[in-house]
Amino acid sequence: MQCKRWNVNILLTGGNGYIGSHAAVALSQAGHEVVLFDNLCNSRADVPGRLGRIFGRAPSLVRGDVRDTDLLRKTLCQYRVDAVLHFAGLKAVGESVGMPLAYYDNNVSGALSLLRAMQQGGVRTLVFSSSATVYGEPRYLPMDEQHPTGATNPYGRSKLHVEEVLADLAASDADWRIACLRYFNPVGAHESSMIGEDPNGTPNNLMPFISQVAVGRRSQLRVFGGDYDTHDGTGVRDFIHVMDLAEGHLAALEFLGTNSGWHAFNLGAGRGSSVLELVRAFEQASGRKIPYVIVDRRPGDVASTYAKVDKARQMLGWQARRGLVDMCSSVWRWQQNEVEHKKESI
């Protein structure tokens, strides 16, 4: 996918992270200049170098926290930023239940800090990394953008609060161009195997945990809940390949080139797969058995959620192209590459 209408300088907050780094690839390959802004609390300092090996030149990295408004303002000015993709924030549902203040501080206060810096710097184009958790318990499936919002955990509420702030901001000033992208469940890795999801400490997301079990870093997978009202008792989610998600950001940026105001879009595959279906797909892709144990549900989780993606297809010209096998195969290649890389560095 190519962004044909405009080439701009883009700041990616949380750009060293999983989704931010993949978005950097899609944006750079479309002709944009990207600058990464990250505090490295859950990402790696070598990401710019890895990105440089993918698209030829390592992007600039500004190490900082999005709650540092002054540093953000200086960064926007120094790099002559035209648009911001805001990924920075804490992102684990279960963790948010036990640490609500940290989530509101990072996710809501961080967004307010960014918006102040953007306003001071005259930057009015923003793509916000939101979440399908803003919908809460599904009242119907698939969920479209008109589905009532009602997050059931602090993580989801923090995303919803920011969306509401952004809607109010766009209503107050017609110069703002804002897209809120409601992610479903990103998985997968770039085809180069240079970047992928590698969280610090114990993974909070399903796919990196599965892959770490496959390479022997962990003994077994914990499946949270086996008694949901689903076909196999485990949670059903809409898994989307991270590069499809990255291309969705590129499409949203192009859309904002000709559209002002506030807009929300679902980004998902448009179909649901259970946790155990993902486990079996990974076993097929890797040739490895994934031992697992069913444990209690996590607070705040829902049984099933998957997207209706007609709006993104119609207005952004975007849809997910990669399937579950692609997702699992890319993660397995990435995980194997990381094992070899760590052996070589010893």
C-alpha positions in Angstrom: 0.0 0.0 0.0 1.4 3.4 -0.9 0.5 6.8 0.6 0.4 8.8 -2.6 -1.1 12.1 -1.6 1.6 13.5 0.8 5.0 12.7 2.3 5.5 14.1 5.8 7.7 14.0 8.9 6.0 11.8 11.5 6.7 11.4 15.2 5.9 7.9 16.6 5.5 8.0 20.3 6.3 4.6 21.7 7.9 4.0 18.3 10.4 1.5 19.6 7.6 -0.8 20.7 6.0 -3.7 19.0 3.3 -1.9 16.9 5.2 1.4 16.6 8.3 -0.3 15.0 6.2 -2.1 12.4 4.3 1.1 11.6 7.7 2.7 11.1 8.5 0.2 8.4 5.2 0.7 6.6 5.5 4.5 6.8 9.2 4.7 5.8 8.7 2.4 2.8 5.8 4.7 1.7 8.3 7.6 1.6 7.7 9.3 5.0 10.4 10.4 7.4 9.9 8.8 10.9 11.2 9.9 14.3 10.9 7.5 17.2 10.1 8.8 20.8 10.3 6.2 23.5 11.2 5.8 27.2 12.3 2.2 26.6 10.3 1.0 29.6 9.0 -2.0 27.5 11.1 -1.9 24.4 14.6 -2.3 23.2 17.3 0.3 22.4 18.5 -1.6 19.3 15.2 -1.2 17.4 16.3 1.8 15.3 19.3 -0.2 14.1 17.1 -3.2 13.2 14.8 -0.8 11.3 17.7 0.5 9.5 18.6 -2.9 8.2 15.0 -3.3 6.9 14.6 0.1 5.1 18.2 1.3 4.7 18.6 4.0 7.2 18.1 3.9 11.0 15.5 6.4 12.1 16.3 9.0 14.8 15.3 8.0 18.4 14.5 10.6 21.1 14.6 8.9 24.5 11.9 10.5 26.7 8.6 10.1 28.4 5.4 11.4 26.8 4.5 13.1 30.1 7.5 15.4 29.4 5.6 18.1 27.5 8.6 20.4 27.0 10.7 17.6 25.5 7.9 16.7 23.1 7.4 20.3 22.0 11.2 20.6 21.3 11.2 17.3 19.4 8.2 18.4 17.3 10.1 21.6 16.4 13.5 20.1 15.9 12.3 17.5 13.4 9.6 19.7 11.8 7.0 17.1 12.6 3.8 17.3 10.5 1.8 14.4 12.1 2.0 12.2 15.2 1.2 8.5 15.6 0.6 8.0 19.3 1.5 4.5 20.5 3.1 5.2 23.9 1.3 3.8 26.9 0.7 0.8 29.1 -1.3 -1.9 27.5 -2.1 -5.0 29.6 -5.7 -5.6 30.7 -4.9 -7.8 33.7 -2.1 -5.5 34.9 -4.4 -2.5 34.6 -6.9 -4.0 37.1 -4.2 -4.1 39.8 -2.4 -0.8 38.8 -5.2 1.6 37.7 -3.4 4.8 38.8 -0.3 3.8 36.7 -2.5 3.3 33.7 -4.4 6.5 34.0 -1.2 8.4 34.6 0.7 6.9 31.6 -2.2 6.7 29.2 -4.4 9.7 30.0 -1.9 12.1 31.4 0.6 11.1 28.7 -2.0 11.9 25.9 -2.8 15.2 27.5 0.9 16.1 27.6 1.3 15.2 23.9 -1.8 17.2 22.9 -0.4 20.3 24.8 2.9 19.9 23.0 1.2 19.5 19.6 -1.0 22.5 20.2 2.0 24.6 21.2 3.9 23.3 18.1 1.1 23.9 15.7 0.8 20.2 14.8 -2.8 19.2 14.3 -2.7 15.7 12.7 -2.9 12.7 15.0 -3.4 8.9 14.6 -4.2 7.5 18.1 -3.5 3.9 19.1 -6.9 3.0 20.7 -8.3 -0.4 21.4 -11.4 -2.6 21.0 -11.6 -2.7 24.8 -13.4 0.6 24.6 -16.5 -1.3 23.7 -16.5 -3.5 26.8 -18.9 -6.5 26.9 -20.2 -7.1 23.4 -23.9 -6.4 23.0 -23.7 -7.8 19.5 -21.1 -9.4 17.2 -19.4 -8.4 15.0 -18.9 -5.1 16.7 -18.9 -2.0 14.5 -17.9 1.6 15.3 -21.5 2.4 16.4 -21.4 -0.3 19.1 -21.9 1.4 22.5 -18.7 2.1 24.4 -18.4 0.9 28.0 -14.9 -0.4 28.9 -14.8 -3.0 31.7 -11.2 -2.5 32.9 -8.8 0.5 33.6 -6.8 -0.1 30.4 -9.9 0.1 28.2 -11.3 3.1 30.2 -7.9 4.9 29.8 -8.2 4.5 26.0 -11.9 5.6 26.0 -11.1 8.7 28.1 -8.4 9.7 25.6 -10.8 9.1 22.7 -13.4 11.4 24.4 -10.7 14.1 24.9 -9.8 13.9 21.2 -13.4 14.2 20.1 -13.9 17.3 22.3 -10.7 18.8 20.9 -11.7 18.2 17.3 -15.1 19.7 18.0 -13.4 22.8 19.5 -11.0 23.5 16.6 -11.7 22.5 13.0 -8.0 22.4 12.2 -7.6 19.1 14.0 -7.4 15.9 12.0 -7.7 12.8 14.3 -8.1 9.1 13.7 -8.7 6.7 16.6 -7.8 3.2 15.5 -9.5 0.6 17.6 -7.2 -2.4 17.5 -8.4 -5.9 18.1 -5.6 -8.4 18.8 -2.3 -7.7 17.0 0.1 -10.7 16.5 2.8 -11.6 14.0 6.2 -10.2 13.1 7.8 -8.5 10.1 8.8 -10.8 7.3 12.5 -9.9 7.8 12.4 -11.4 11.3 14.3 -8.3 12.4 11.5 -7.0 14.6 8.6 -8.6 16.5 7.0 -8.7 19.9 9.6 -9.2 22.6 8.3 -7.7 25.9 10.5 -7.1 28.9 9.8 -9.7 31.6 6.8 -12.0 31.6 4.6 -11.4 28.5 1.1 -10.0 29.1 -0.1 -11.0 25.6 -0.9 -14.4 24.3 1.3 -14.8 21.2 4.8 -14.0 22.7 4.0 -16.3 25.5 3.2 -19.1 23.1 6.4 -18.5 21.1 8.5 -18.5 24.3 7.0 -21.9 25.3 7.8 -23.2 21.8 11.5 -22.3 22.1 11.8 -23.6 25.6 12.0 -20.2 27.5 8.9 -21.1 29.4 7.5 -24.5 30.4 3.9 -24.1 29.6 1.2 -21.6 28.5 -1.5 -20.5 31.0 -4.9 -20.2 29.3 -7.0 -17.8 31.3 -10.5 -19.3 31.4 -11.8 -22.6 29.9 -15.4 -22.2 30.7 -16.5 -19.3 28.5 -19.6 -19.6 26.3 -17.6 -20.4 23.2 -17.2 -23.4 21.0 -14.2 -24.7 23.0 -14.5 -22.8 26.3 -11.6 -20.5 25.7 -11.8 -16.8 24.8 -12.4 -15.9 21.2 -10.5 -12.9 19.8 -10.0 -11.2 16.4 -6.3 -11.7 15.7 -4.8 -9.3 13.1 -1.3 -9.5 11.7 0.8 -6.6 12.9 1.8 -5.6 9.4 -1.8 -5.4 8.4 -2.3 -3.1 11.4 0.8 -1.1 10.4 -0.7 -0.6 6.9 -3.9 0.5 8.5 -2.0 3.4 10.1 -0.6 4.3 6.7 -4.1 4.3 5.3 -5.4 6.4 8.2 -2.6 9.0 7.7 -3.5 9.3 4.0 -7.2 9.7 4.9 -6.4 12.6 7.3 -4.6 14.3 4.5 -8.0 15.2 3.0 -10.3 14.9 6.0 -10.5 17.0 9.2 -12.4 16.2 12.4 -12.5 13.1 14.7 -12.9 9.6 13.2 -12.9 6.1 14.7 -12.1 2.9 12.8 -11.9 -0.7 13.8 -8.8 -2.5 12.7 -9.2 -6.3 12.8 -9.5 -9.3 10.6 -13.3 -9.4 11.0 -13.4 -12.9 12.3 -12.8 -14.6 15.7 -10.5 -17.4 16.6 -10.2 -19.1 20.0 -7.1 -19.2 22.2 -6.8 -23.0 21.5 -7.2 -22.5 17.8 -4.3 -20.1 17.9 -2.3 -22.6 19.9 -3.0 -25.3 17.3 -2.1 -23.0 14.5 1.2 -22.2 16.1 1.9 -25.9 16.7 1.4 -26.4 13.0 3.6 -23.5 12.0 6.4 -24.5 14.4 6.2 -28.2 14.5 6.4 -27.9 18.3 4.0 -29.0 20.9 2.7 -26.2 23.1 1.9 -27.5 26.6 -0.8 -25.5 28.3 -2.9 -25.4 31.5 -6.3 -23.9 32.0 -6.4 -21.3 34.9 -8.9 -18.9 36.2 -10.3 -16.1 34.1 -8.6 -12.7 34.4 -10.7 -9.9 35.8 -11.9 -7.6 33.0 -11.7 -10.2 30.2 -14.7 -10.9 27.9 -15.7 -14.2 26.3 -15.8 -13.2 22.6 -14.9 -10.1 20.6 -14.4 -9.6 16.9 -14.7 -6.7 14.5 -16.9 -5.5 11.8 -14.4 -3.7 9.5 -16.6 -2.3 6.7 -15.9 1.3 7.6 -12.2 0.9 7.3 -12.6 -0.8 4.0 -14.9 1.8 2.6 -13.3 5.0 4.0 -9.6 4.0 4.3 -9.4 1.5 1.4 -7.9 -0.9 3.9 -8.5 -4.5 4.9 -6.5 -7.3 6.6 -4.8 -9.6 4.1 -2.8 -12.0 6.2 -4.3 -15.1 7.9 -3.7 -17.1 11.1 -1.0 -19.2 9.5 0.9 -16.1 8.3 0.7 -14.7 11.8 2.1 -17.8 13.5 4.7 -18.6 10.9 6.1 -15.0 11.1 6.3 -15.2 14.9 8.0 -18.6 14.8 10.7 -17.2 12.3 11.1 -14.2 14.5 11.5 -16.2 17.7 14.0 -18.5 16.1 16.0 -15.6 14.8 16.1 -14.1 18.2 17.4 -17.3 19.7 20.2 -17.4 17.2 21.0 -13.7 17.7 21.3 -14.2 21.4 23.6 -17.1 21.0 25.9 -15.1 18.7 26.0 -12.2 21.2 27.3 -14.5 24.0 
